[in-house]
C-alpha cells in the first residue's frame, strides 16, 4: 500500500502520483519511512516491532509538515499529498482503538487534519477558525499536574497566523482576549521537566506573532508572565531591576534633568522636569521588559549549582538582541527595544555586547545607563536567584561602580551613590523590596496553581 515505484519520474503513494521535485526533503523522507513498513525484509528482521504504530507516526509526521500555516511553502500538489496522509491518520485511528489507543494524540491529530483540510480548500477559513477556537478553549487535562498537550499551545499559534493584524474582526478580538489569559495559565500550571524545549519554542513563536488588543492583555504583561512561569528567578530579577531603575531615574531627574534631552518630546531640561512622571514610568516599564530576550535562553540560564561554561556564556550574549527584536514588533513596547539591546553595553562603547550597538546613537542613552546599573545592582547582590554565587554587599558594588566610572558605568549614575539618601533608598530595595518581590512571585505561582 505504501510502496514506492518509479514511473515517469513520479512516486506513487496510496494510489496518488506526486512529482519528484519536492520543496523539501521532508516528504521523501516520510515516504521512504512508510516504504520500510511494507518491506518484508525489515518485517522479518523486527517481527516484534509495532509496524502499525510506525505507519501511524510517520503519517503524523508528514501531516505536521504544514505547521505554522504552511510556513515551509509547500506547493498545491505537495499540500494535496500531505492532506491525504492527514486523512489517513484519522482513518487508522478510528479503525482499531486497541491498536492506536497508545497514540494519545487525538487533539493534535484533529489540528493536523483541520489545518491540511483548510490549506487544500476542503474547508473554509471561517470553518477552520471555528475549529481552532473550539480546540483552544478545550482543556483535556485530568489534573493540573498533567502536561499541557501540544494542541493547547500549538492551536493558538496557528490561529494567530490567520489573523490580519491591520483588520481584526470582532470575533478575533474577543477570542484573543481569552486566549492570552489561557496561555499564561497553561504555562504556569504545566510541569516543566522534559517539556521546556517544546514550551519555549512555541511561546517564543507566539510572542513573535503576537497581536495586541487595545484595552486587553498587553504584550508586556504576557512576556513578563511567561518569564514568571518558565524561570521565576528572572521574574524576581525583573521586578527588582524595575524598582532600582525607578529610584535612580527619579533622583537623576531632580539632579540633572538635562541628561534626558533627546528622548522623544524632551527638548529641554524644563521638558524633562515637566514630564518627570512620564519619564519615570517609561524607565520603569522599559526595565520590566529589559530581559525579554532571556525567554530564548532559559534552557541555559536554568542551570543551577555551577558556573556557566564558556560556550554557554557566549550564547547568553544574544539575549539583548533577541529581546530588542521581540519588543520592536509591538507598538506599545517598541520604544523599549534600545534599552533591552543596550543594557549590557559599556558606557564608553569599548566593551560589552552586542558589539554593533552604538550607545551614543540612542536617544535613550541615559535610561539605558540607568538600567545597566540597576541590572548590576540586583544581579551582583542577589545570592538566592544565583545560587552558585555569593552576593556582594552594596558597599562592594558601589566601589566597583566607582572603579568603572566613565568606562563601564555612566558617571552621572555612579555619582548618585555619593548621596546618602539615594544609597538608603537603594538599600531599602535590597533589604525590603526584594523580599516583597520574592513573596509576590511565590503568590503569583501559587495563585495559578489553584486556578
C-alpha positions in Angstrom: 0.0 0.0 0.0 2.9 2.4 0.8 5.2 1.0 -1.9 7.4 3.4 -4.0 7.6 2.8 -7.7 9.3 4.7 -10.4 7.1 5.6 -13.3 7.6 8.7 -15.4 9.7 10.1 -12.6 6.8 10.1 -10.2 6.3 8.5 -6.8 3.1 6.5 -6.0 1.6 6.5 -2.6 -1.9 5.2 -1.8 -2.8 5.4 -5.5 -1.8 9.1 -5.8 1.1 10.1 -8.0 3.2 13.0 -6.7 6.0 14.9 -8.6 9.6 14.1 -7.7 10.5 17.7 -7.4 9.8 18.5 -3.7 10.0 21.8 -2.0 11.6 20.0 1.0 13.4 16.7 1.6 11.0 16.1 4.4 8.2 14.5 2.3 10.5 12.0 0.5 11.9 11.1 3.9 8.4 10.3 5.1 7.6 8.3 2.0 10.7 6.1 2.4 9.9 5.6 6.1 6.5 4.3 5.1 8.0 2.1 2.4 10.1 0.4 5.1 6.9 -0.8 6.7 5.9 -2.6 3.5 9.3 -4.2 3.0 9.2 -7.9 4.0 13.0 -7.8 4.8 12.5 -5.3 7.6 9.4 -7.0 8.8 11.4 -10.3 9.2 14.3 -8.6 11.0 11.9 -6.9 13.5 9.0 -9.3 14.0 8.1 -7.8 17.4 8.2 -4.2 16.2 4.9 -2.3 16.2 4.7 -1.6 12.5 1.1 -0.3 12.7 2.3 2.4 15.0 5.3 3.0 12.8 3.0 3.8 9.9 0.7 5.9 12.1 3.6 8.1 13.5 5.1 8.5 10.0 1.8 9.8 8.6 1.5 12.0 11.6 5.0 13.4 10.9 4.0 14.1 7.3 0.8 15.8 8.4 2.8 18.2 10.7 5.0 19.5 7.9 2.5 22.2 7.2 2.6 23.7 10.7 2.8 27.5 11.2 0.2 27.8 8.4 2.4 26.2 5.8 5.5 28.2 6.7 7.6 25.9 4.5 5.6 27.0 1.5 4.6 23.6 0.0 3.0 23.7 -3.4 -0.6 22.8 -4.2 0.4 19.2 -5.3 2.5 18.8 -2.2 -0.3 20.0 0.0 -2.7 17.6 -1.6 -0.3 14.7 -0.8 0.2 15.9 2.8 -3.6 16.2 3.2 -4.0 12.6 2.0 -1.6 11.5 4.7 -3.5 13.5 7.3 -6.8 11.9 6.3 -5.3 8.5 6.5 -4.2 9.2 10.1 -7.9 9.7 11.1 -8.9 6.5 9.2 -6.3 4.5 11.1 -7.1 5.9 14.5 -10.7 5.0 14.3 -10.2 1.7 12.6 -8.9 -0.1 15.7 -8.9 1.5 19.1 -6.9 -1.3 20.6 -4.0 -0.7 18.2 -3.9 3.1 18.2 -5.1 3.9 21.7 -1.5 4.4 22.8 -1.1 7.2 20.2 -2.9 9.5 22.7 -2.7 12.5 20.3 -6.4 12.9 19.4 -6.3 16.7 19.8 -3.0 17.1 17.9 -4.4 14.8 15.2 -7.5 17.0 14.9 -5.3 20.0 14.4 -3.3 18.3 11.7 -6.5 17.2 9.9 -8.2 20.7 10.1 -5.1 22.6 9.0 -4.4 20.5 6.0 -8.1 20.5 5.0 -8.0 24.3 5.1 -4.8 24.6 3.2 -6.2 22.4 0.4 -9.5 24.1 0.3 -11.6 21.3 1.8 -12.9 23.7 4.5 -13.2 27.4 4.5 -11.1 29.9 6.6 -14.2 30.6 8.8 -14.7 26.8 9.4 -11.0 26.4 10.2 -11.0 29.3 12.6 -14.2 28.0 14.3 -12.4 24.6 14.8 -9.3 26.3 16.2 -11.3 28.4 18.6 -13.2 25.3 19.8 -9.9 23.3 20.3 -8.1 26.2 22.0 -10.7 26.5 24.7 -10.7 22.8 25.5 -8.6 21.6 28.4 -8.2 17.8 28.4 -6.0 17.6 31.5 -7.5 15.5 34.3 -5.4 17.3 36.9 -3.1 20.4 37.0 -0.1 18.0 37.3 -0.7 16.8 33.7 1.3 18.2 30.9 -0.3 20.7 28.6 -0.8 18.9 25.3 0.9 20.3 22.2 -2.5 21.2 20.8 -3.2 23.5 23.8 -0.4 25.9 22.8 0.1 24.9 19.1 -3.5 25.6 18.2 -3.5 29.3 19.4 -0.3 29.9 17.4 -2.0 28.6 14.2 -4.9 30.9 14.9 -2.7 33.9 15.3 -1.1 33.3 11.9 -4.5 33.5 10.3 -5.4 37.0 11.6 -4.8 40.2 9.6 -3.4 42.5 12.4 -4.4 45.6 10.3 -8.0 44.4 10.1 -9.0 42.4 13.2 -12.6 41.1 13.2 -14.6 41.5 16.4 -14.8 37.7 17.0 -11.0 37.5 16.6 -10.6 40.4 19.1 -12.8 38.7 21.7 -11.1 35.4 21.2 -7.6 36.7 21.6 -8.6 38.3 24.9 -9.5 34.9 26.2 -6.6 33.2 24.5 -3.7 35.1 26.1 -5.1 34.6 29.5 -5.4 30.9 28.9 -1.8 30.6 27.6 -0.4 32.3 30.7 -2.4 29.9 32.9 -1.2 26.9 30.9 2.4 28.0 31.2 2.2 28.5 35.0 0.4 25.2 35.5 2.2 22.7 33.3 5.1 20.7 34.6 8.4 21.9 33.1 10.6 18.9 33.3 11.1 17.3 29.9 8.9 20.0 28.3 11.0 23.1 28.5 12.3 22.9 24.8 8.7 22.4 23.5 7.3 25.2 25.6 10.0 27.7 24.8 9.7 27.0 21.1 6.0 27.7 20.9 5.9 30.5 23.4 8.7 32.3 21.5 6.7 31.9 18.3 3.5 33.2 19.9 5.4 36.3 21.1 6.9 36.7 17.6 3.4 36.8 16.1 1.7 38.5 19.0 -1.3 40.7 18.1 -2.0 43.3 20.9 -5.6 44.2 21.5 -6.1 47.7 22.9 -7.6 47.5 26.3 -6.8 43.9 26.6 -3.8 41.9 27.9 -0.6 43.7 26.8 2.5 42.2 25.2 4.4 43.4 28.2 2.1 41.5 30.6 2.2 38.3 28.6 6.0 38.4 28.3 6.6 39.1 32.0 4.2 36.3 33.0 5.9 33.8 30.7 9.2 34.7 32.4 7.5 34.1 35.8 6.2 30.7 34.6 9.3 29.5 32.9 12.0 31.0 35.1 10.8 32.6 38.4 14.3 33.9 39.4 14.4 36.0 36.2 11.0 37.3 37.1 12.1 38.4 40.6 15.2 40.0 38.9 13.0 41.9 36.5 10.9 43.3 39.3 14.0 44.4 41.3 15.7 46.0 38.3 12.5 48.0 37.6 12.4 49.1 41.3 16.1 50.2 41.2 15.5 51.9 37.8 12.5 53.9 39.1 14.6 55.0 42.2 17.6 56.1 40.2 15.6 57.8 37.4 13.7 59.9 40.0 16.9 61.1 41.6 18.7 61.8 38.4 15.8 63.8 37.1 16.0 66.0 40.2 19.7 66.4 39.9 20.4 66.6 36.2 17.2 66.9 34.1 19.2 68.0 31.0 20.5 64.4 30.7 17.1 63.3 29.4 17.1 65.8 26.5 16.9 63.9 23.2 14.2 61.5 24.4 11.0 61.8 22.3 9.3 65.0 23.3 12.1 66.1 25.6 13.9 69.1 24.0 15.0 71.0 27.2 15.6 70.5 30.9 12.2 72.1 31.6 10.6 69.5 29.4 12.2 66.8 31.5 11.1 68.4 34.7 7.5 68.9 33.4 7.3 65.3 32.2 9.2 63.7 35.1 6.4 61.3 35.9 6.1 60.1 32.3 9.9 59.6 32.1 10.0 57.6 35.4 7.1 55.5 34.2 8.8 54.9 30.8 12.0 53.9 32.5 10.2 51.5 34.9 8.3 49.7 32.2 11.4 49.6 30.0 13.2 47.9 32.9 10.4 45.4 33.3 11.0 44.4 29.6 14.8 44.6 29.6 15.3 40.8 29.8 12.6 39.6 27.4 15.3 38.0 25.3 16.1 35.5 28.1 13.0 33.7 27.0 15.2 32.3 24.2 18.0 31.1 26.5 16.1 29.7 29.6 17.5 26.3 28.9 21.0 27.7 29.5 20.3 30.1 32.5 18.2 27.4 34.2 21.5 25.7 35.1 22.0 25.8 38.9 24.8 24.8 41.2 27.7 25.6 38.9 29.3 28.4 36.9 28.4 28.5 33.2 30.7 27.1 30.6 32.4 29.5 28.1 30.1 28.4 25.3 27.1 28.9 27.5 28.3 32.4 28.4 28.7 33.3 24.7 25.3 32.0 23.9 23.8 34.2 26.7 25.2 37.3 24.9 22.4 37.0 22.3 19.6 37.8 24.7 19.7 41.6 24.4 19.4 41.5 20.7 16.6 38.9 20.9 14.7 41.0 23.4 15.0 44.1 21.3 13.7 42.2 18.3 10.6 41.0 20.2 9.9 44.4 21.7 10.2 46.2 18.4 7.4 44.0 16.9 4.7 45.6 19.0 3.9 49.4 19.0 3.4 49.6 22.8 6.9 48.2 23.6 8.9 49.2 20.5 10.4 52.2 22.4 11.9 49.8 24.9 13.9 48.0 22.3 17.1 50.1 22.7 17.0 49.6 26.5 16.8 45.8 26.1 19.6 45.8 23.4 22.0 48.1 25.2 21.8 47.2 28.9 25.0 45.1 28.7 26.9 47.7 26.7 29.6 49.7 28.4 29.0 53.4 28.8 32.1 54.3 26.6 31.2 51.7 24.0 34.5 50.0 24.4 33.2 46.6 25.6 30.0 44.7 26.4 27.5 43.3 24.0 26.2 43.4 21.4 29.2 44.9 19.7 27.3 46.6 16.9 25.1 48.6 19.2 26.2 52.2 19.5 25.0 53.6 22.9 25.8 57.2 21.9 23.4 57.0 18.9 20.4 56.1 21.0 18.0 58.8 22.3 17.5 56.6 25.3 21.2 56.5 26.4 20.5 57.9 29.8 17.8 55.4 30.5 20.0 52.6 29.2 22.8 53.7 31.5 20.4 53.7 34.5 19.1 50.2 33.7 22.6 48.9 33.3 23.5 49.9 36.8 20.1 48.7 38.1 20.7 45.4 36.4 24.1 45.1 38.2 22.6 46.2 41.5 20.3 43.2 41.5 22.5 40.6 39.8 25.6 41.2 41.9 23.9 41.4 45.3 21.4 38.5 44.9 22.6 35.1 46.2 19.2 33.5 46.0 18.4 33.7 42.4 22.0 32.9 41.5 22.6 30.0 43.9 26.1 29.3 42.7 27.5 32.7 43.6 27.7 34.7 46.8 26.1 38.1 46.6 28.2 41.2 47.1 27.5 43.8 49.6 26.1 47.1 48.4 29.4 48.8 49.6 31.4 46.4 47.5 29.3 47.1 44.4 29.4 50.9 44.9 33.2 50.6 44.9 33.0 48.6 41.6 30.8 51.3 40.2 33.4 54.0 41.1 36.2 51.9 39.5 34.2 51.7 36.3 33.0 55.3 36.4 33.2 56.8 32.9 34.2 53.4 31.2 31.7 50.7 32.1 29.2 52.9 34.0 27.8 56.3 33.3 29.5 58.9 35.6 26.2 60.7 36.3 24.6 57.4 37.6 27.7 56.4 39.7 27.7 59.9 41.3 24.2 59.3 42.6 25.7 56.9 45.1 27.6 59.7 46.7 24.2 60.9 48.1 23.4 59.1 51.3 19.7 59.5 50.7 20.0 57.6 47.4 22.0 54.9 49.0 19.5 54.5 51.8 16.7 54.1 49.2 18.7 51.5 47.3 19.5 49.7 50.4 15.8 49.6 51.3 15.0 48.0 48.0 17.8 45.4 48.6 16.7 44.6 52.1 13.0 45.0 52.0 11.5 45.3 48.5 13.5 42.3 47.2 11.9 40.1 49.8 8.5 41.6 48.8 9.2 40.7 45.2 10.1 37.1 46.2 6.9 36.8 48.1 4.9 38.3 45.2 6.4 35.7 42.9 5.5 32.9 45.3 1.9 34.1 45.4 1.7 34.6 41.7 2.8 31.0 41.1 0.6 29.7 43.9 -2.4 31.6 42.5 -2.1 30.0 39.1 -1.6 26.5 40.7 -5.0 27.0 42.3 -6.8 28.1 39.1 
